[in-house]
Amino acid sequence: MCHFEALKLLSQSYPLGYTYPKLHTGKSWYVDFYALDPATGQMRRKKYNLNTIKSKIQRHQYATELIVSIVNLLRTGWTPWQIVEQKEAPILLKDAFALYKEHVQRQQKEKSIKTNLSFLKLFEAYLDSLSRRSREVRQITTSMLVTYLDKLYLKQGVTARTRNNYRGFLSSLFTFFVDRNFIQSNPVDPIKNLTVSAKKRQPLTKSMLRRLNDYLSEHDKWMLLACRMEYYTFIRPGELRHIRINDISVKDMQIFVSGEISKNKRDANVAINREILTLMLDLGLFDYPGGMYIFGPGLRPSATIGDKNLFSREWCKLRSTLGWSPCYQFYSLKDSGIRDLANSAGIVVARDQARHTDISTTNLYLQGRDQPVHEEVIAFRGVL
């Protein structure tokens, strides 16, 4: 078939010379479409990866804006392949990094912004040491990145987990560059993660939970409430300090965790059992105004939110008093609760209460939101 006939056939199959962009969701989120490549006369697929955007809501918003932008460009006769073929000036690292910083600051939450910019600063310092800041993005190779990660792991002594976190950052960074046609492929893809040993944090034994319960029942019932909420509800400490009294429904025996404070950015109802509710009533929690935080300064209800180290600071004092090892942390209560609930009511119940999207995540706790509240959780009586 001659070139003219091929173009004619393509024009009949794709009269516009392109297909409309489409959002795909699932394990991998991306927008893709096909457009005619003038250089080859063939329809080629263009794909924009969205997995670097953590929140599903933000992914939908970004995808909508991206699709509208692409469609408007396609209607003007634009094709993504023209950008690649006609681009004469190479993209310098300093310019690419500046664009990435702007993207991060607009798309991510404060903690993620600080983390990613910190990773980038270290990577920039490494490139400076090689006098390669003025180089082009396309000149960064897999071999160069392996050398950087080896330097962190072998010479600077970071853990395998931390080294893998650096690899994850680099993968996200260069995916950002691929999506914008700065480079054709991600040089991080061939680099594998290192095997990571189990976390040092350990769950509490049943005898330790009993001792904890006995001690706090006598000396500090507000700390006991915090410990029970971590053990029974699995609400993360960073979320727990944001919970207000009016987030609790005594009638439904559940706590509402807003997507604004949750790690996964989704609303969820979490069951509270009778042990927690009884202690709340004994402490007179519901006599306080509903808008107060349950755990303000000093672990008491307050209009002022407790600081981010509130629970860990009080736990360290408690751990010292009880003579326990540093491997037993406040978060160990969540590990212990997941273990005990899974053994009592099954792993599916534990998964839902922990707001995990997959049982494999729950299994990690056993080895080391719009989901229904389970009656088994309300009736569950653990050790604490």
N, C-alpha and C positions, 0 to 999 in steps of 0.2 A: 504494500500500500504506500503510495507516495505521500509526501509531507502535506500537500494540499488536501488530499483525501482524508488524512488523519484529522486535520484541523476541522474539516467539514463534519466528520463523524462526531467529534467532540462537541462541536457547536450544536449538533442535533440532540446529543445526550445531556449537555449542560449549556442550554442556550444563553445563559447569563455569563458563562465563563467561570462560574464559581458555584459552590453550594453555600447555603446559609449556615453560619456558625451554630454549634449545638453544645449545650452543657452536658457533661457526663459526670455522674456521681457514683459513689461506691468507695471501694478501697482507695482508688485513685480518682481525684477530681480534676477535670480538664475541659477546656473548650477546644473544639477542632472544626476544621472546614477544609474544603478542597478549592484550589484556585489554579487557573491555567498558568503554566510557566512559559513565558514567551520564548525562552532560550531553547526549550525542548519540544514545545507543542504538546506537552503532556499535563494532565491534571495531577497536582501534587498536594499532599496533605500537610496542613499546618496545624500544630498543636501547641496550646498554652497550658502549662501545668499550674494548678491552683493549690496544690498540697502545702505549699509554703505558707499559705494563709491559714492560721489555726482555727478560727471560728467559722462554723458552717454558715452563720448569718452573714459574716463578712465575705465569705466565698460567693454566696448567692448575689450579694450586692456588687461585688467586683466583677463577677461573670456577666451580670446584666449590663453594666457599663461597658465592659469589654466587647460584648456582642454588638451592642448598639454602635460603638465606635468602629468596629470592623465592617459592619454592614454599610455604614455611611461611606467608608473608604472604598469598599468594593464597588459601590454604585458610581464612584467617580472614575473607575477604570484602574484603580490601584491594585497591585498584586504584591504579596509579601516577598516574592522572589526577586522583584526589581530592587528591593532594598539591599538584598545580599549581593546581587550581581553588580549594581551600580555604585555601591559604597566604595569610595576610594580612600578616604581618610580612615585609618585604623582607630579603634577605640582604645584610648590609653587607660591604664589601671586607675590613675588618680581620678579620672572623669567617671569611670564605672563605679568606683567606690563611693564617690559623692552622690551619684544617683541612687545607689543601694541604701545609703544612710537616710536619704530623704524618704525612700519607700518604707524603710523600717519604722521611722518616726511617725509615719502616717497610718500604718497598718496594724501595728502591734501594741500590746499593753505595756505599761511602764516597766515591769520587771523584765519582760522579753526584750524590750528596747535596750536596757542597760546590759543585759547578757550578750546580745548580738553585737552591740557596739564595742563591748570589751573584747570579744573574740576577734572582731575586725581590727581593732587597734593593735593587738598582738601580732596578727598576720601582717599588717602593714609594717610593723617594726622589723619583722623577719625579712620582708622584701627590701626594706631600707638597708639592712645589713648586707644584702647582696647587691645593692645599687640597682635594683630592678623596678623601683617605683615608676620610672618613666617609660617602662615597657608597655607593650600592648597586652590586652586581656588574652588574646589568642596564643601568646608566647608562654603562658603558664601551663606546664605539663604535669602529667600524672607523676612522673619521677620527681619533680620538684616538690609536689605536695607530699609524697611519701617521705622525702627527706625532712620536710618540716614536721610531720607527725612523729617521725622517729626521733627527732631532736627533742620534742616535748616529752616523749615517753622514755627514751633511753638516757638522755643527758640531763633533762630537768626533773625527771623522776615523777611525773604526774601518773596517776593511776590509769589502768586500762579503761575504766569507765569515763574518766575525764578526757583521755585521748579520743575515745569514741565520740564524746560530745563535740570535740573540736572537729572531727571528721564530719559529723552531722551538720555543723555550721558551714563548713566549706562546701558540702553538697548543696545546701540551701542557697549559698551565695552564688555558686556557678550555675545552678538551675535558673536563678534570676537572670544571669547573663545569657543563657541559652534561649530563654523565653523572649529576649529582646534582640536576638540575632547578633549578639556581640561575638559569640562562638557557636560552632555547629554541634558540639557534643560536650557533655560534662566530664572533665578530667578526673573527677572524684569517683565516678561510678566503678572503676575497676578496683578501688581500694576497699578492702574488707574491714569490718569491725573486729576488734580483738575479743577473745573470750573473757567474760567478766565474772569474777568470783561473786559469791553471794554477799549481800550487804552485811555489814557488821551488826546492824541493829537486830536484836533478838526479841521474840515475843516473851511475855511473862508466863511463868509456870502457874499452875493452879494454886499452889501453896503461896506463891508470891502475891497473887491476886487477893487471896484471903487475908494475908498480912496487910496489904495495902488498904483493903476495905476496913479492917479492924482499927488500924491506926488513924485513918482519916475520919472514920465515924466518931472518934473521940476528940480529935484535935482540929479538924478543918473540914466541915461538911460542904463548904462551897468548892473546895478543891476536889472533894469526893464527887460532887455533881459534874465538874469538868471531866474527871476521869471516867465516870460512868457514861457520859455523853460520847466520849471518844471511843470507849469500849463497845457500847451498844449501837450507836448511830453511825459510826465510821465517818462522821463529818470531819473533814480535814481541819487541823488547827487554824490555818489561815482563814477558813470559812467560819469556824466556830466563833471566833471573836466578833464576827459581823452579825451573828444571829441576835435578833431582838425578841423581847418577850411576846409581842403580838405575832411572831412567826410560828408560835406554838398553838396547835389546835388540841385542846383537851378533849373535846367531843370526838374527834377523829383519831386522836392519839398519834399525831404526826407533827413534824417540823417542816416548814416550807423553806427550801434553800433556793434563793433567787439566782437566776443565771448571771446576774450582775456581780455576784460574789463567788460563784462556783468556778472550779478549775476548768470544767468543760463548757462553761458558758450556757448551760441549759438549766431551766427551772426543774425542780424535783421536789417530791414529797418523801420524807424519810420517816420511817416508823420510830416511835418511842415506846418503850415497854413500861410496864407497871413499876419497875424498880426506879426508873428515872422520874416518872410522874409523881410517885409517892414522896420522893426526896424533894422535888420541887415544891410540893404542897407543904411539907414539913418546914422548909426554909422560908415559906411565905413569899415565894417568887411572884405570884400573881397579884400580890398586894401593891407591887410597884407599877408605875405607869407603863402601858404597853409599848410605848416607843423607846423605852430604855434598852440598852444592850444588856444581855444576861451577864456577860463577863466584862465589866469595865475595869478601871484601875483597882488593884487589890482584889481582883476576882469577885467583885460585888456588882450588882446591877447599877448602871450609871448611864447618864445621857452622853457620856464621853466613851468612845470605844477604847478597849484595852490595846496596849502597844503590841507589835508583832512578836515580841519575845516574851509575852506575858506567861504563856503556859510552860515554855521551856525553862524559863527562869525559876518558876515555882517548882517545877519538876526536879530541877537540879538540886534544890534545897532538900526536897523530899527524898530524893535518891541518896543523898549524902547521909541523911538521918537514918535511913534504912540500911545503909551500907551496901548498896547495889553497884554493880559494874556500870561504866558508861555505855555499854552496849544496850542497856535497857533505857529507852528514851520514852518521852511522852507519846510519840507516835507508835511505840510498841503496843500501846493499848489497842490501837486499831488492828494491828497484826493479830493480837491475842483474841480480839472479838470476832474477827473474820474466821479464825481457826475454830473457835468454840461454836459459833453459829453454824458453820458448815458441817461440823460433826454432829450437831443437834438436829438441824432442819434441812440440811442438804446444801450443796454448793450453789445451786440456782438461786435459792433464797438469799444466800450470802452475797452472791453477785449483784442482785437487784438492790439490796440494802446498801451495798458499797458504791452503787451507781457506776459499776464497771460495764463497758460495752461488750466485753467478751469474757468468757469463763477463764481464758488463758491468763488474763490479768489477775483475776481472783486467785488462780493457782499460784501466782508468784508470791502472794501473801501466805498461802498455806505452805509453800516451800520455804521459806526463810524465816426535768427530767421526767421524764413523763412516764415513769414506771409505777405500777401499782404497789401499794403497801401490803405486805404479806401478814396475815393473821398470826403466822408462826413467829414472827419477830415480836409482836406485841406480847405473846404468851411466853416467849423465850426467857428462861431464868438461867443466867450464867453464874459465874463465880463471884464477880465483883458486886 
